[in-house]
Structure formats: C-alpha cells, structure tokens
C-alpha cells in the first residue's frame, strides 16, 4: 500500500494523518474517518483517491484521547465538534501545501456526518461526498449545533450515497435531510441502494455489497472530478 503517516500540529499537540498522492498538481481531498479511526479501510480509500489523481489526507481525530481498549462506538463518543473543526483546519492547511489548493471532502459512516459538518463550516469546500453519514441530526459536545442545524450554511454541492437497509441513517433520516436541503435551496444528489445497509462500501466488513459499492465509488469519483 502506498501512502504514509505525517504529523500535523493542532492546539499545540501532535496529530497524525495518513497522506497519499501529495502533489502540487492534484486536487486535495479531506478524508473523514469512520468510527474505527485511520484503519486499513481509510488508508485504502486514500490510496484509491491517489490512484484516481487526487491528493488525500485523513487526520486522526482521536489524537487527544487514549483509545486503547475502546471499541469504535466508545471512541466516537469521545469526539466533540468544535475540536473536530480545529483538526480539519490543520488538515486543510496541510492540503493547501501538498495539493493544488482545491478543497474537496469525503466521509464514511461518522465521517459522512463530519463531511456534512465541514461543508457547512468551511466556505472553501468545493464539493462534499457523504457515504451513509449517521447522526447528522445530533450535536457532539455542549454548545455545538448539529450538522443538520447548519444546513443553511452549506455553500457547495453534496453527493449522498445511502443503503436502504441502513438504520443510521435510516431511509426516513435521509428523507429528512433531503427535505432540509430542499428547504434551503441547496444543490445535492442522493443515491439510495436496495439490498445495502451501513458500510456497504467497506470490503473489509460483512456489510460489503459489491454492486452498490462499485456504483457508489464510481459516482464519488465522477462527482469529485466534476468539482475539482
């Protein structure tokens, strides 16, 4: 596998990030991790983006915490949106140094939620891809607003890729998100796959579904290229 870990600085502390395809001629993609962290799946996504012509950076959002012995859901519960935003700012600065300056974002599971959040927070984001992002309607941390509540602040097109057998987000959740995007006149395209549940793209899990995964990844790359 290509790619490497680099060390970024956030709040005076070190944050590791997996980097693939660093090149000043390539568009930059911020890759938002899923609950397990910067694991082989996320590293593989970065390498796949490199192969497709992008520079990809996946910051380790757990760098403030001792996650030894904690499961993915326990790890996720440690995160706070205001801290995540600061981590993403550091990753954005790094992307500006190792890409052509284009800012795109893609996220998986909890990372889909974070891609939605970052699309609302950072006006430099040119496009955001959300793979089955759960908890979009839930704030993380006291004083923070849920990504859903920040929909009016989104200024880039969104691509959403969801499984109709998912429970978080459920099809009903996806309907609510679409309705909110419609209410605010946002540009988005949602694709929903029958026979697919959560994490259907992840070939390292039993939830993987080959046909939806291939179709969704193709749509992801087409969308990123369109807006790069």
C-alpha positions in Angstrom: 0.0 0.0 0.0 1.3 3.5 -0.9 0.8 6.5 1.4 2.5 7.5 4.6 1.7 9.0 8.0 2.6 12.6 8.7 2.4 14.6 11.9 0.4 17.8 12.0 0.0 20.3 14.8 -3.3 21.1 16.5 -3.7 23.1 19.7 0.0 22.7 20.3 -0.2 18.9 20.2 0.7 16.3 17.5 -2.0 14.8 15.3 -1.1 12.0 12.9 -2.6 12.0 9.4 -2.5 9.4 6.6 -1.4 11.0 3.3 -1.5 9.7 -0.2 -0.8 11.3 -3.5 0.8 14.5 -2.2 1.5 16.6 -5.3 1.0 20.3 -6.0 -0.7 19.4 -9.3 -3.5 17.3 -7.7 -6.8 18.4 -6.2 -7.0 17.9 -2.5 -9.4 15.7 -0.7 -10.0 15.7 3.1 -11.0 12.1 4.1 -13.2 12.0 7.2 -12.6 8.8 9.2 -15.2 6.3 10.3 -15.5 5.2 14.0 -12.6 2.7 14.0 -10.2 5.5 13.0 -7.5 5.7 10.4 -7.6 2.0 9.9 -6.7 -0.1 6.8 -10.1 0.8 5.2 -9.5 4.6 5.4 -5.9 4.2 4.3 -7.1 2.2 1.3 -9.6 5.0 0.5 -6.7 7.5 0.5 -4.7 5.3 -1.9 -7.7 4.8 -4.2 -8.0 8.5 -4.3 -4.3 8.8 -5.1 -4.8 6.3 -8.0 -7.7 8.4 -9.2 -5.5 11.5 -9.4 -6.2 13.2 -6.0 -4.1 14.2 -3.0 -5.8 12.7 0.1 -5.3 13.4 3.8 -7.1 11.5 6.6 -6.5 13.1 10.0 -6.6 11.0 13.2 -9.4 12.7 15.2 -8.7 10.6 18.3 -5.3 12.2 18.9 -6.5 13.9 22.1 -7.7 10.6 23.7 -6.4 7.3 25.0 -8.4 4.9 22.9 -6.6 1.7 23.8 -9.1 -1.0 24.6 -12.1 1.1 23.5 -14.4 -0.1 20.8 -15.4 2.1 17.8 -18.6 3.4 19.4 -16.7 4.3 22.6 -14.1 6.1 20.6 -16.7 8.0 18.7 -18.4 9.2 21.9 -15.2 11.0 22.8 -15.3 13.4 19.9 -16.6 17.0 20.0 -17.5 19.1 17.0 -15.5 22.2 18.0 -12.4 20.1 18.4 -13.0 18.3 15.1 -13.3 21.6 13.3 -9.9 22.6 14.6 -8.4 19.3 13.5 -9.9 19.8 10.0 -8.4 23.3 9.8 -5.0 21.8 10.3 -5.7 19.2 7.7 -6.9 21.9 5.3 -3.7 23.9 5.8 -1.7 20.7 5.1 -3.7 20.0 2.0 -3.0 23.5 0.8 0.7 22.7 0.9 0.5 19.2 -0.7 -2.1 19.7 -3.4 -3.1 22.4 -6.0 -5.3 24.1 -3.4 -8.6 22.6 -4.3 -10.6 21.6 -1.2 -12.9 18.6 -1.5 -14.2 16.3 1.3 -15.5 12.8 1.5 -16.5 10.9 4.6 -17.8 7.4 5.7 -20.2 6.5 8.4 -19.5 9.0 11.2 -17.2 10.6 8.6 -20.2 11.3 6.4 -21.6 13.3 9.3 -18.3 15.2 9.5 -18.2 15.8 5.8 -21.6 17.5 6.1 -20.4 19.5 9.1 -17.3 20.6 7.3 -19.3 21.6 4.2 -21.3 23.9 6.4 -18.3 25.3 8.3 -15.7 25.9 5.6 -16.7 28.0 2.6 -13.6 26.9 0.6 -15.0 23.4 0.2 -16.0 22.9 -3.4 -17.9 19.6 -3.0 -18.7 17.1 -0.3 -19.4 13.3 -0.6 -21.4 11.7 2.2 -21.3 7.9 2.5 -24.1 6.8 4.8 -23.5 9.5 7.3 -25.2 8.8 10.6 -26.0 11.2 13.5 -26.2 14.2 11.2 -29.1 15.5 13.3 -27.2 15.1 16.6 -24.7 17.6 18.1 -21.5 16.4 19.6 -20.5 18.4 22.6 -22.1 21.1 24.7 -22.7 24.3 22.9 -22.3 22.8 19.4 -25.0 22.7 16.8 -25.8 19.5 14.9 -24.7 19.5 11.3 -28.4 19.3 10.3 -29.0 22.6 12.1 -26.2 24.2 10.0 -27.7 23.2 6.6 -28.3 26.8 5.6 -24.6 27.4 5.9 -23.7 24.8 3.2 -22.3 26.5 0.1 -21.1 23.6 -2.0 -22.9 20.7 -3.8 -23.4 17.5 -1.9 -23.4 13.9 -3.1 -25.1 11.4 -0.7 -24.8 7.6 -1.0 -27.0 5.5 1.2 -28.2 2.0 1.8 -32.0 1.4 2.1 -31.4 -1.2 4.7 -29.4 1.1 6.9 -30.7 2.1 10.4 -28.4 5.1 11.0 -29.1 6.9 8.8 -32.4 5.2 8.1 -34.3 5.9 4.9 -36.5 8.2 7.0 -33.5 10.1 8.2 -32.3 10.5 4.6 -35.8 11.9 3.7 -35.5 14.5 6.5 -32.0 15.6 5.4 -33.2 15.9 1.8 -36.2 17.9 2.8 -34.0 20.3 4.8 -31.6 20.7 1.9 -34.6 21.4 -0.3 -35.9 23.9 2.2 -32.7 25.9 2.0 -32.3 25.5 -1.8 -29.1 23.6 -1.6 -27.5 21.6 -4.5 -27.4 17.9 -3.8 -27.8 14.5 -5.3 -28.7 11.4 -3.2 -28.5 7.8 -4.4 -30.1 5.0 -2.4 -29.3 1.4 -2.9 -31.7 -1.5 -2.3 -30.1 -4.6 -0.6 -27.4 -2.5 1.1 -27.0 -1.4 4.7 -24.5 0.6 6.6 -20.9 0.5 5.4 -21.7 -1.3 2.2 -18.6 0.2 0.6 -16.2 -1.4 3.0 -14.9 -4.7 1.5 -13.3 -5.5 4.9 -16.7 -6.0 6.6 -19.5 -8.5 6.0 -21.8 -5.5 5.2 -20.0 -5.0 1.9 -22.2 -5.2 -1.2 -20.2 -5.4 -4.4 -22.6 -3.8 -7.0 -23.7 -0.9 -4.8 -20.1 -0.3 -3.7 -18.8 -0.2 -7.3 -21.5 2.1 -8.4 -21.2 4.4 -5.4 -17.4 4.7 -5.7 -17.7 5.5 -9.4 -20.3 8.2 -8.7 -18.0 9.5 -5.9 -15.0 9.9 -8.2 -17.1 11.4 -11.0 -18.5 14.0 -8.6 -15.1 14.9 -7.2 -13.6 15.3 -10.7 -16.6 17.4 -11.8 -16.0 19.9 -9.0 -12.2 19.7 -8.7 
